[in-house]
Amino acid sequence: MLVLTRKVGERILVGDDIVITVLDSRGDGVRIGIDAPRGVKIQREEVVRAVTEANAEAAAAAAGGGPDGSGDDAEARLRRALGDLDQSRETPDAPSR
């Protein structure tokens, strides 16, 4: 891995047609701009990882086994994730269905 120190406004050239520009630096974050041809994919690693995990969970749920092996539907998994496992509770003012 090449590690470089750059100041705001300075650029890094990657190959002949990709330019990375340091736009701003605040606290622990750095804003960069990337100028690249349309055919070059530029993606944030954490977004790619989240989409991959969501796709794997959806595929497992579609196959009948949720990510925890329970085979629950999406609503049940969401309720469990939110900590509302008692689905029978209703507030006194809530209309009945």
ABEGO torsion letter per residue (X at the ends): XBBBBBBBGBBBBBEAABBBBBABBBEABBBBBBBBBAABBBBBAAAAAAAAAAAAAAAAAAAGBBAAGAGBBAAAAAAAAAGBABAABBBAABBBX
